[in-house]
């Protein structure tokens, strides 16, 4: 696995592999840039099939955080972390604290937070081992807490702007929208779109999540392998990422 030659590498400043035998932690922290400040980005826990897949994901995500933080004019660079493992089975307080020690070893060069497979409660465990963590629970009106609803709001506003630009519509009533992934962002997005009268088509690898969205928002269930190809007005990919590429784009909806 030639990390320096991967196209996702893109001049990363630092890539750290961490292991703790006692808790079975296997983690990777990638710091893409600290030009604007310490690298900030969440920690994803996912059962990657190979280490190569985990490396590709963390590099791509950390690079994306550099641009997201810069565009938001935040005093942070871009970083990301992944823990290799099934969050439903392998997560423990010991593993999270071991990850916290790995973060702490970077002396503030990277600030972690929650992401797919981790939560605000998990970040509280990470914070037992390092102060370089955000995404902790917060009181109403204060910064922090679950970023999912805020991300969903950003996607919602982006969809409205795109619909107005492409379709000349200032509302979403009757607009057909396919949503891939119904996690912390996708489910909240469904609520925002349904409230404006959009017609929703939803897919997720978890049947229970699809059933919940269909019941709550009167959405139409779609098979995971079919959602990208639906003939809809808007496609909102809210799953793990990296789904739109040279192979998948030609098969996307034609609206």
Secondary structure by P-SEA (a helix, b strand, c coil): cccccccccccccbbbbbbbccccccbbbbbcccccccbbbbbbbcccccaaaaaaaaaaaaaaaaaaaaaacccccccbbbbcccccccccaaaaaaaaaaaaaacccbbbbbcccccaaaaaaaaaccccccccccccccccccaaaaaaaaaaaaaaaaaaacccccccccbbbbbccccccaaaaaaaaaaabbbbbbbcccaaaaaaaaaacbbbbbccccccccccccccccccccccccccccccccc
